[in-house]
Amino acid sequence: MNTPPDPGDSRWDDLLARARKDQPAPLDLAALQRSVSLEARRLASARRAEAPDWTALLPFRSLVSSCLAGTCAFTLIASWQVWQWWQVMPWAQWVVASSGGAP
Amino acid sequence: MSSPDSSLAEQAKAGDLEAMNQLVAEHHAAITRLLWRFARSHADLEDLVQETFLRMVRGLPAWRPQQPFAHWLQRIATNTGRDYFRRNRIRDRWQAPLPSADDAATATQPEAVEPGGDPAARAAAEEVKHLLARLAPDDAALLTLHHLEGWSLVDIAAQYGWTVTATKLRAWRARRQLRALYLSVTPS
């Protein structure tokens, strides 16, 4: 595939050569550095703020009371289940007999 | 062995503001020169340079020391330039019709308020930019880097993540279109 020649003729080459010489005026470096620093600080504080957000979602008091409630419920259900199964165990009668009463 | 740039970038990545400012000071001139090829005005150039460095700050956590920092930053800058062309294309489409071929000659005059050095060079750059702005944004970005920055098509392909074949084809079509535009605004 042949590449088409650049637009026009030598005038185009001259135009490009002149255009390449164009240089921008210098920018305000201090202002640029200030905006970069501000953005870096904003990002850093946003990252720091993420951790407290998680603790807000799971406050300590709620967490403790939820764990206590869960443990109590588990103990209650487990005890009831154990009591149910205890009576049908083949060795339950032997324990009852040897202990002289209910387990 | 890590380059001074890499160690500075490592420090900036860890949150060292001083290192970040030093990176900006070292690279802002090169980035400004590169983005001047894309910008329509000095105000736009300021915005583009600022946007590039803000993207740098946001992207630093993803930067890896295996990557040369200057290349990584240059890629951010060329992507910022391409995004600028895309935004301008959308804005031009919604705000006003594209100028006709007759308007092009008058539009190439540099603005009086624009600071700059050589007026002839500025006028030529304005004329080329004006023509490039009438191409599709990706084509304009390609030819901006190729014609005004002198990049090879292979380098441009690597920069934008295109295949070399696709880049050559895109360049061929874009140059043909540019040729037609140039001939339409230039008296024979």
Interface residues (C-beta under 8 A of the other chain):
Chain A: M1 T3 P4 P5 D6 P7 G8 R11 W12 L15 L16 R18 A19 R20 K21 D22 Q23 P24 A25 P26 L27 D28 L29 L32 Q33 S35 V36 S37 E39 A40 R41 L43 A44
Chain B: G15 L17 M20 N21 V24 A25 H28 A29 T32 R33 W36 A39 H42 L45 E46 V49 Q50 F53 L54 M56 V57 R58 E114 P115 G116 G117 D118 A120 A121 R122 A123 A124 A125 E127 V128 K129 L131 H147 L148 G150 K168 L169 A171 W172 R175 R176 L178 R179 A180 L181 Y182 L183 T186
